[in-house]
């Protein structure tokens, strides 16, 4: 399980350091794609396969289902980590997440999210009320 928040920067070649606490669970082969809320999602290979199976079960006659599948698969890239614990974020994904220098990497259970530092601050400063969210989660049985 991925947990925690880590602050890093991106180098001139578009490489970031994956926190050492994430590397073992992430493995050698994984998928990075556009995430929601202007971040990137990184899935370990096995988690991506589970996600892929769920998406394949969506009805292709549904316009929303087709759009959702396109969103995640069209931008997905297979990645690996170099010997220094770095991975390269392709330009189209850096642009999507507005990553230019400073970034935040967070663990979100079965995936890692990569945020530009400013977008992470904006997200935290948005009108999110954790009490309101908790109430809605209670409606879902959490």
DOGUTOR-955114 format. One record per atom (N, C-alpha, C, CB): residue in three letters; x negated, y negated, z; atom name. Coordinates in steps of 0.2 Angstrom, whole numbers, plus 5000, padded with zeros to 4 digits. Atoms other than C-alpha are relative to their C-alpha. Glycine has a CB too. Example, Ala and Ser with C-alpha at 12.3 -4.5 7.8 and 13.67 -1.06 7.14 Angstrom:
DOGUTOR-955114
ALA, 4996, 5006, 5000, N
ALA, 4938, 5022, 5039, CA
ALA, 4996, 4994, 5000, C
ALA, 5005, 5000, 5006, CB
SER, 5004, 5006, 4999, N
SER, 4932, 5005, 5036, CA
SER, 5004, 4995, 5003, C
SER, 4998, 4998, 4993, CB
This chain:
DOGUTOR-955114
UNK, 4996, 5006, 5000, N
UNK, 5000, 5000, 5000, CA
UNK, 4996, 4994, 5000, C
UNK, 5005, 5000, 5006, CB
UNK, 5004, 5006, 5001, N
UNK, 4993, 4983, 4995, CA
UNK, 5004, 4995, 5005, C
UNK, 5000, 4997, 4993, CB
UNK, 4997, 5006, 4995, N
UNK, 4995, 4969, 5009, CA
UNK, 4994, 4995, 5000, C
UNK, 5002, 5003, 5007, CB
UNK, 5005, 5005, 4999, N
UNK, 4986, 4953, 5012, CA
UNK, 5000, 4995, 4995, C
UNK, 4993, 5003, 5001, CB
UNK, 5000, 5005, 5005, N
UNK, 4982, 4937, 5004, CA
UNK, 4992, 4998, 5000, C
UNK, 5004, 4993, 5003, CB
UNK, 5007, 5001, 5001, N
UNK, 4964, 4933, 4997, CA
UNK, 4999, 4994, 4995, C
UNK, 4997, 5006, 4997, CB
UNK, 5001, 5006, 5004, N
UNK, 4958, 4916, 4990, CA
UNK, 4993, 5001, 4996, C
UNK, 5000, 4994, 5004, CB
UNK, 5006, 4999, 5004, N
UNK, 4945, 4917, 4975, CA
UNK, 5000, 4994, 4995, C
UNK, 5000, 5007, 4997, CB
UNK, 5000, 5005, 5005, N
UNK, 4940, 4907, 4960, CA
UNK, 4999, 5005, 4993, C
UNK, 4995, 4995, 5000, CB
UNK, 5001, 4996, 5007, N
UNK, 4939, 4913, 4941, CA
UNK, 4994, 4997, 4997, C
UNK, 5006, 4999, 4996, CB
UNK, 5006, 5003, 5003, N
UNK, 4923, 4911, 4932, CA
UNK, 5001, 4998, 4993, C
UNK, 4994, 5006, 5000, CB
UNK, 5000, 5002, 5007, N
UNK, 4919, 4904, 4915, CA
UNK, 5002, 5005, 4995, C
UNK, 4994, 4996, 4998, CB
UNK, 4998, 4994, 5004, N
UNK, 4922, 4921, 4907, CA
UNK, 5007, 5003, 5001, C
UNK, 4994, 5005, 5000, CB
UNK, 4993, 4998, 4999, N
UNK, 4939, 4923, 4914, CA
UNK, 5000, 5006, 5005, C
UNK, 5003, 5002, 4994, CB
UNK, 5001, 4994, 4996, N
UNK, 4933, 4936, 4927, CA
UNK, 5002, 4997, 5008, C
UNK, 4993, 5003, 5000, CB
UNK, 4999, 5001, 4993, N
UNK, 4940, 4937, 4945, CA
UNK, 4998, 5006, 5004, C
UNK, 5008, 4999, 5001, CB
UNK, 5002, 4995, 4995, N
UNK, 4935, 4947, 4960, CA
UNK, 5006, 5003, 5003, C
UNK, 4995, 4998, 5005, CB
UNK, 4995, 4997, 4996, N
UNK, 4947, 4960, 4966, CA
UNK, 4998, 5002, 5007, C
UNK, 5002, 5007, 4996, CB
UNK, 5002, 4999, 4993, N
UNK, 4947, 4961, 4985, CA
UNK, 4998, 5007, 5001, C
UNK, 5005, 4998, 5004, CB
UNK, 5003, 4993, 4998, N
UNK, 4937, 4976, 4991, CA
UNK, 5006, 5005, 5003, C
UNK, 4994, 5000, 5004, CB
UNK, 4995, 4996, 4997, N
UNK, 4952, 4982, 5001, CA
UNK, 5005, 5002, 4995, C
UNK, 5004, 4995, 5005, CB
UNK, 4996, 4998, 5005, N
UNK, 4962, 4983, 4985, CA
UNK, 4997, 5005, 4995, C
UNK, 5003, 4994, 4996, CB
UNK, 5004, 4997, 5005, N
UNK, 4949, 4992, 4974, CA
UNK, 5002, 5008, 5000, C
UNK, 4993, 4999, 5000, CB
UNK, 4999, 4993, 4999, N
UNK, 4951, 5010, 4981, CA
UNK, 5007, 5002, 4997, C
UNK, 4998, 5003, 5007, CB
UNK, 4993, 4998, 5002, N
UNK, 4970, 5011, 4979, CA
UNK, 5001, 4998, 4993, C
UNK, 5005, 4996, 5005, CB
UNK, 4998, 5002, 5007, N
UNK, 4970, 5002, 4962, CA
UNK, 4997, 5005, 4996, C
UNK, 4996, 4993, 4999, CB
UNK, 5003, 4995, 5004, N
UNK, 4958, 5015, 4955, CA
UNK, 4996, 4997, 4994, C
UNK, 5006, 5004, 4997, CB
UNK, 5004, 5002, 5005, N
UNK, 4948, 5014, 4939, CA
UNK, 5004, 4997, 4994, C
UNK, 4995, 5005, 4998, CB
UNK, 4996, 5002, 5006, N
UNK, 4962, 5011, 4926, CA
UNK, 5007, 4998, 5003, C
UNK, 5001, 5006, 4995, CB
UNK, 4994, 5003, 4998, N
UNK, 4977, 5000, 4929, CA
UNK, 5002, 4995, 4995, C
UNK, 4999, 4996, 5007, CB
UNK, 4997, 5005, 5005, N
UNK, 4989, 4988, 4920, CA
UNK, 5001, 4993, 5003, C
UNK, 5007, 5003, 4998, CB
UNK, 4999, 5007, 4998, N
UNK, 4990, 4969, 4921, CA
UNK, 5005, 4998, 4995, C
UNK, 4994, 4996, 5000, CB
UNK, 4995, 5003, 5004, N
UNK, 5005, 4960, 4914, CA
UNK, 5003, 4994, 5003, C
UNK, 5006, 5005, 4999, CB
UNK, 4997, 5006, 4997, N
UNK, 5015, 4944, 4916, CA
UNK, 5005, 5002, 5005, C
UNK, 5004, 4997, 4994, CB
UNK, 4995, 4998, 4995, N
UNK, 5024, 4944, 4932, CA
UNK, 5005, 4994, 5000, C
UNK, 4996, 5000, 5007, CB
UNK, 4995, 5005, 4999, N
UNK, 5039, 4934, 4938, CA
UNK, 4998, 4994, 5004, C
UNK, 5006, 5003, 5003, CB
UNK, 5002, 5006, 4996, N
UNK, 5038, 4917, 4946, CA
UNK, 4993, 4997, 4998, C
UNK, 5000, 5002, 5007, CB
UNK, 5006, 5003, 5002, N
UNK, 5023, 4912, 4936, CA
UNK, 4993, 5003, 5003, C
UNK, 5000, 4993, 5001, CB
UNK, 5006, 4996, 4998, N
UNK, 5011, 4925, 4942, CA
UNK, 4998, 5006, 4996, C
UNK, 5001, 5002, 5008, CB
UNK, 5001, 4994, 5003, N
UNK, 5003, 4941, 4936, CA
UNK, 5001, 5006, 5004, C
UNK, 4992, 5000, 4997, CB
UNK, 4999, 4994, 4996, N
UNK, 5007, 4958, 4941, CA
UNK, 4994, 5005, 4998, C
UNK, 5007, 5004, 4999, CB
UNK, 5004, 4995, 5001, N
UNK, 4994, 4972, 4943, CA
UNK, 5002, 5006, 5003, C
UNK, 4992, 4998, 5002, CB
UNK, 4997, 4993, 4998, N
UNK, 5000, 4990, 4944, CA
UNK, 4994, 5005, 5000, C
UNK, 5006, 5002, 4996, CB
UNK, 5004, 4994, 5001, N
UNK, 4989, 5005, 4948, CA
UNK, 5004, 5004, 4995, C
UNK, 4999, 5004, 5007, CB
UNK, 4998, 4996, 5005, N
UNK, 4991, 5018, 4934, CA
UNK, 5006, 5003, 5001, C
UNK, 4995, 5004, 4997, CB
UNK, 4994, 4996, 4998, N
UNK, 5003, 5029, 4943, CA
UNK, 5006, 4996, 5001, C
UNK, 4998, 5004, 5006, CB
UNK, 4994, 5005, 4998, N
UNK, 5014, 5014, 4949, CA
UNK, 5003, 4998, 4993, C
UNK, 4998, 4995, 5004, CB
UNK, 4998, 5002, 5006, N
UNK, 5015, 5008, 4931, CA
UNK, 5004, 5005, 4996, C
UNK, 4994, 4998, 4995, CB
UNK, 4997, 4995, 5003, N
UNK, 5020, 5025, 4925, CA
UNK, 5007, 5001, 5003, C
UNK, 4996, 5007, 5001, CB
UNK, 4993, 5000, 4996, N
UNK, 5035, 5025, 4938, CA
UNK, 5004, 4994, 4997, C
UNK, 4999, 5000, 5007, CB
UNK, 4996, 5006, 5003, N
UNK, 5040, 5007, 4932, CA
UNK, 5002, 5001, 4993, C
UNK, 4995, 4994, 5001, CB
UNK, 4998, 4998, 5007, N
UNK, 5039, 5013, 4914, CA
UNK, 5005, 5004, 4999, C
UNK, 4993, 5003, 4997, CB
UNK, 4995, 4996, 5000, N
UNK, 5050, 5027, 4917, CA
UNK, 5007, 4997, 5002, C
UNK, 4999, 5006, 5005, CB
UNK, 4994, 5003, 4999, N
UNK, 5063, 5016, 4925, CA
UNK, 5002, 4996, 4994, C
UNK, 4999, 4996, 5006, CB
UNK, 4998, 5004, 5005, N
UNK, 5062, 5004, 4911, CA
UNK, 5003, 5004, 4994, C
UNK, 4994, 4996, 4998, CB
UNK, 4998, 4996, 5006, N
UNK, 5064, 5018, 4898, CA
UNK, 5007, 5003, 5001, C
UNK, 4995, 5006, 4999, CB
UNK, 4993, 4998, 4998, N
UNK, 5080, 5023, 4907, CA
UNK, 5005, 4995, 4999, C
UNK, 5001, 5003, 5007, CB
UNK, 4995, 5006, 5001, N
UNK, 5088, 5006, 4903, CA
UNK, 5003, 5001, 4993, C
UNK, 4997, 4993, 5000, CB
UNK, 4997, 4999, 5006, N
UNK, 5101, 5006, 4890, CA
UNK, 4998, 4995, 4994, C
UNK, 5008, 4999, 5001, CB
UNK, 5003, 5005, 5006, N
UNK, 5093, 4999, 4873, CA
UNK, 5006, 4996, 4997, C
UNK, 4997, 5005, 4995, CB
UNK, 4994, 5004, 5003, N
UNK, 5111, 4993, 4868, CA
UNK, 5000, 4994, 5004, C
UNK, 5006, 5004, 5000, CB
UNK, 4999, 5006, 4996, N
UNK, 5109, 4980, 4882, CA
UNK, 4995, 4995, 4998, C
UNK, 4999, 5002, 5007, CB
UNK, 5004, 5005, 5002, N
UNK, 5102, 4964, 4876, CA
UNK, 4995, 4998, 5005, C
UNK, 5004, 4994, 4997, CB
UNK, 5004, 5001, 4995, N
UNK, 5095, 4960, 4893, CA
UNK, 4995, 5005, 5002, C
UNK, 5005, 4999, 5007, CB
UNK, 5005, 4994, 4999, N
UNK, 5087, 4977, 4895, CA
UNK, 4994, 4999, 4995, C
UNK, 5004, 5006, 5000, CB
UNK, 5005, 5001, 5006, N
UNK, 5078, 4974, 4878, CA
UNK, 4995, 4995, 5002, C
UNK, 5003, 5000, 4993, CB
UNK, 5004, 5006, 4999, N
UNK, 5072, 4957, 4883, CA
UNK, 4995, 5001, 5006, C
UNK, 5005, 4994, 5002, CB
UNK, 5004, 4999, 4994, N
UNK, 5066, 4963, 4900, CA
UNK, 4994, 5005, 4999, C
UNK, 5004, 5003, 5006, CB
UNK, 5006, 4995, 5002, N
UNK, 5056, 4978, 4893, CA
UNK, 4995, 4996, 4995, C
UNK, 5003, 5006, 4996, CB
UNK, 5004, 5004, 5004, N
UNK, 5049, 4966, 4880, CA
UNK, 4995, 4996, 5004, C
UNK, 5003, 4996, 4994, CB
UNK, 5004, 5004, 4996, N
UNK, 5043, 4954, 4893, CA
UNK, 4994, 5003, 5003, C
UNK, 5005, 4997, 5005, CB
UNK, 5005, 4997, 4996, N
UNK, 5033, 4966, 4903, CA
UNK, 4995, 5004, 4995, C
UNK, 5003, 5005, 5005, CB
UNK, 5005, 4996, 5004, N
UNK, 5026, 4977, 4889, CA
UNK, 4996, 4996, 4994, C
UNK, 5004, 5005, 4996, CB
UNK, 5003, 5004, 5005, N
UNK, 5022, 4964, 4876, CA
UNK, 4993, 4997, 5002, C
UNK, 5004, 4995, 4997, CB
UNK, 5006, 5003, 4997, N
UNK, 5009, 4956, 4888, CA
UNK, 4996, 5004, 5004, C
UNK, 5003, 4994, 5004, CB
UNK, 5004, 4996, 4996, N
UNK, 5003, 4971, 4896, CA
UNK, 4993, 5002, 4997, C
UNK, 5004, 5007, 5002, CB
UNK, 5007, 4998, 5003, N
UNK, 4984, 4975, 4895, CA
UNK, 4998, 5006, 5005, C
UNK, 4996, 4994, 5000, CB
UNK, 5003, 4995, 4995, N
UNK, 4975, 4990, 4902, CA
UNK, 4993, 4997, 5002, C
UNK, 4999, 5007, 4996, CB
UNK, 5006, 5003, 4997, N
UNK, 4961, 4985, 4913, CA
UNK, 4996, 5005, 5004, C
UNK, 5002, 4994, 5005, CB
UNK, 5004, 4997, 4995, N
UNK, 4946, 4991, 4923, CA
UNK, 4996, 4995, 5004, C
UNK, 4996, 5006, 4996, CB
UNK, 5004, 5005, 4996, N
UNK, 4935, 4984, 4936, CA
UNK, 4992, 5002, 4999, C
UNK, 5001, 5001, 5008, CB
UNK, 5007, 4998, 5001, N
UNK, 4916, 4982, 4933, CA
UNK, 4997, 5001, 5006, C
UNK, 4997, 4993, 4996, CB
UNK, 5004, 4997, 4994, N
UNK, 4902, 4987, 4945, CA
UNK, 5000, 4994, 5005, C
UNK, 4993, 5001, 4998, CB
UNK, 5000, 5005, 4995, N
UNK, 4903, 4970, 4954, CA
UNK, 5007, 4999, 5003, C
UNK, 4998, 4993, 4996, CB
UNK, 4993, 5001, 4998, N
UNK, 4922, 4972, 4957, CA
UNK, 5004, 4995, 4997, C
UNK, 5000, 4999, 5008, CB
UNK, 4996, 5005, 5004, N
UNK, 4928, 4960, 4944, CA
UNK, 5004, 5003, 4994, C
UNK, 4995, 4995, 4997, CB
UNK, 4996, 4998, 5006, N
UNK, 4941, 4961, 4930, CA
UNK, 5001, 4993, 4996, C
UNK, 5007, 5003, 5002, CB
UNK, 5000, 5006, 5004, N
UNK, 4943, 4949, 4916, CA
UNK, 5008, 5000, 4998, C
UNK, 4996, 5001, 4993, CB
UNK, 4993, 5001, 5001, N
UNK, 4960, 4941, 4914, CA
UNK, 5000, 4997, 4993, C
UNK, 5003, 4995, 5005, CB
UNK, 5000, 5003, 5007, N
UNK, 4964, 4938, 4895, CA
UNK, 5003, 4993, 5000, C
UNK, 5005, 5005, 4996, CB
UNK, 4998, 5007, 5000, N
UNK, 4968, 4920, 4890, CA
UNK, 5008, 5000, 5000, C
UNK, 4998, 4997, 4994, CB
UNK, 4992, 5001, 5000, N
UNK, 4987, 4923, 4887, CA
UNK, 5003, 5001, 5007, C
UNK, 5003, 5005, 4995, CB
UNK, 4997, 4999, 4994, N
UNK, 4989, 4930, 4904, CA
UNK, 4998, 4994, 5005, C
UNK, 4998, 5006, 5003, CB
UNK, 5002, 5006, 4996, N
UNK, 4979, 4915, 4912, CA
UNK, 5004, 4995, 4999, C
UNK, 4992, 4998, 4998, CB
UNK, 4995, 5006, 5002, N
UNK, 4990, 4903, 4902, CA
UNK, 5006, 5001, 5004, C
UNK, 5000, 5000, 4993, CB
UNK, 4993, 4998, 4996, N
UNK, 5006, 4912, 4909, CA
UNK, 5000, 4998, 5007, C
UNK, 5002, 5007, 4999, CB
UNK, 5000, 5001, 4993, N
UNK, 5000, 4911, 4927, CA
UNK, 4997, 4993, 5002, C
UNK, 4996, 5005, 5003, CB
UNK, 5003, 5007, 4999, N
UNK, 4992, 4893, 4925, CA
UNK, 4994, 5001, 5004, C
UNK, 5005, 4996, 5003, CB
UNK, 5006, 4999, 4996, N
UNK, 4976, 4900, 4932, CA
UNK, 4994, 4996, 4996, C
UNK, 4998, 5007, 5000, CB
UNK, 5006, 5003, 5003, N
UNK, 4961, 4888, 4928, CA
UNK, 4994, 5000, 5005, C
UNK, 5002, 4993, 4999, CB
UNK, 5006, 5000, 4996, N
UNK, 4950, 4888, 4943, CA
UNK, 5001, 5004, 5007, C
UNK, 4997, 4993, 5002, CB
UNK, 4999, 4997, 4994, N
UNK, 4956, 4893, 4960, CA
UNK, 5006, 5005, 5000, C
UNK, 5001, 4995, 5006, CB
UNK, 4994, 4995, 5000, N
UNK, 4968, 4908, 4963, CA
UNK, 5001, 5003, 5007, C
UNK, 4999, 5005, 4994, CB
UNK, 4999, 4996, 4994, N
UNK, 4976, 4918, 4976, CA
UNK, 5003, 5007, 4998, C
UNK, 5006, 4997, 5004, CB
UNK, 4998, 4993, 5001, N
UNK, 4978, 4937, 4976, CA
UNK, 5003, 5003, 5006, C
UNK, 4993, 5005, 4998, CB
UNK, 4996, 4998, 4995, N
UNK, 4991, 4945, 4986, CA
UNK, 5002, 5007, 4999, C
UNK, 5006, 4996, 5001, CB
UNK, 4998, 4993, 5000, N
UNK, 4996, 4963, 4990, CA
UNK, 5008, 5000, 5001, C
UNK, 4997, 5004, 5005, CB
UNK, 4992, 5000, 5000, N
UNK, 5015, 4966, 4987, CA
UNK, 5002, 5008, 5000, C
UNK, 5003, 4996, 4995, CB
UNK, 4999, 4993, 5000, N
UNK, 5017, 4984, 4992, CA
UNK, 4997, 5005, 4995, C
UNK, 5008, 5001, 5000, CB
UNK, 5002, 4996, 5005, N
UNK, 5015, 4994, 4976, CA
UNK, 4996, 4997, 4995, C
UNK, 5005, 5005, 4997, CB
UNK, 5003, 5004, 5005, N
UNK, 5007, 4980, 4966, CA
UNK, 4996, 4995, 5003, C
UNK, 5005, 4998, 4995, CB
UNK, 5004, 5006, 4998, N
UNK, 4995, 4966, 4967, CA
UNK, 5003, 4994, 4995, C
UNK, 4992, 5001, 4998, CB
UNK, 4998, 5006, 5003, N
UNK, 5000, 4948, 4962, CA
UNK, 4994, 4995, 5000, C
UNK, 5007, 4997, 5003, CB
UNK, 5005, 5005, 5001, N
UNK, 4988, 4935, 4955, CA
UNK, 5003, 4994, 4999, C
UNK, 4995, 5002, 4995, CB
UNK, 4997, 5007, 5001, N
UNK, 4993, 4917, 4957, CA
UNK, 4995, 4995, 4999, C
UNK, 5005, 4998, 5006, CB
UNK, 5004, 5005, 4999, N
UNK, 4985, 4901, 4953, CA
UNK, 5001, 4997, 5007, C
UNK, 5002, 4994, 4994, CB
UNK, 4999, 5003, 4993, N
UNK, 4982, 4892, 4970, CA
UNK, 5006, 4995, 5000, C
UNK, 4993, 4997, 5002, CB
UNK, 4995, 5005, 5000, N
UNK, 4993, 4878, 4965, CA
UNK, 5007, 5003, 4999, C
UNK, 4999, 4995, 4994, CB
UNK, 4993, 4997, 5001, N
UNK, 5008, 4889, 4959, CA
UNK, 5001, 5003, 5007, C
UNK, 4999, 5005, 4995, CB
UNK, 4999, 4996, 4993, N
UNK, 5006, 4899, 4976, CA
UNK, 5002, 4995, 5005, C
UNK, 4994, 5004, 5002, CB
UNK, 4998, 5005, 4995, N
UNK, 5007, 4883, 4986, CA
UNK, 5007, 4997, 4998, C
UNK, 4995, 4994, 4999, CB
UNK, 4993, 5002, 5002, N
UNK, 5022, 4877, 4975, CA
UNK, 5005, 5005, 5002, C
UNK, 5000, 4999, 4993, CB
UNK, 4996, 4995, 4998, N
UNK, 5030, 4893, 4978, CA
UNK, 5002, 5000, 5008, C
UNK, 4998, 5007, 4998, CB
UNK, 4999, 5000, 4993, N
UNK, 5028, 4892, 4997, CA
UNK, 5003, 4994, 5002, C
UNK, 4993, 5000, 5003, CB
UNK, 4997, 5006, 4998, N
UNK, 5034, 4874, 4997, CA
UNK, 5007, 4999, 4997, C
UNK, 4995, 4994, 4998, CB
UNK, 4994, 5000, 5003, N
UNK, 5049, 4878, 4987, CA
UNK, 5006, 5000, 5005, C
UNK, 5001, 5005, 4995, CB
UNK, 4995, 5000, 4995, N
UNK, 5066, 4878, 4995, CA
UNK, 5002, 5007, 5003, C
UNK, 5006, 4997, 4997, CB
UNK, 4999, 4993, 4997, N
UNK, 5064, 4896, 5001, CA
UNK, 5001, 4999, 5008, C
UNK, 4994, 5004, 4999, CB
UNK, 4999, 5000, 4993, N
UNK, 5072, 4898, 5018, CA
UNK, 5000, 5008, 5002, C
UNK, 5007, 4997, 5002, CB
UNK, 5001, 4993, 4998, N
UNK, 5066, 4915, 5025, CA
UNK, 5006, 5003, 5004, C
UNK, 4993, 5001, 5004, CB
UNK, 4994, 4998, 4997, N
UNK, 5081, 4915, 5036, CA
UNK, 5006, 5002, 4995, C
UNK, 5002, 4995, 5005, CB
UNK, 4995, 4999, 5005, N
UNK, 5092, 4914, 5021, CA
UNK, 4999, 5007, 4996, C
UNK, 5001, 4994, 4995, CB
UNK, 5002, 4994, 5004, N
UNK, 5082, 4927, 5012, CA
UNK, 5002, 5007, 5004, C
UNK, 4993, 5000, 4998, CB
UNK, 4999, 4994, 4996, N
UNK, 5083, 4939, 5027, CA
UNK, 5008, 5002, 5000, C
UNK, 4998, 4998, 5007, CB
UNK, 4993, 4999, 5000, N
UNK, 5102, 4937, 5027, CA
UNK, 5002, 5004, 4994, C
UNK, 5004, 4993, 5001, CB
UNK, 4999, 4997, 5006, N
UNK, 5103, 4942, 5009, CA
UNK, 4997, 5007, 5000, C
UNK, 4998, 4996, 4994, CB
UNK, 5002, 4993, 5000, N
UNK, 5092, 4957, 5012, CA
UNK, 5004, 5004, 5005, C
UNK, 4992, 4999, 5003, CB
UNK, 4996, 4997, 4996, N
UNK, 5103, 4962, 5026, CA
UNK, 5006, 5003, 4996, C
UNK, 5003, 4996, 5006, CB
UNK, 4994, 4998, 5004, N
UNK, 5117, 4963, 5013, CA
UNK, 4998, 5006, 4995, C
UNK, 5002, 4995, 4995, CB
UNK, 5002, 4995, 5004, N
UNK, 5106, 4975, 5003, CA
UNK, 4998, 5006, 5005, C
UNK, 4994, 4998, 4996, CB
UNK, 5002, 4995, 4995, N
UNK, 5103, 4986, 5019, CA
UNK, 4993, 5000, 5003, C
UNK, 5001, 5007, 4996, CB
UNK, 5007, 5000, 4997, N
UNK, 5086, 4980, 5024, CA
UNK, 5000, 4997, 5007, C
UNK, 4996, 4995, 4995, CB
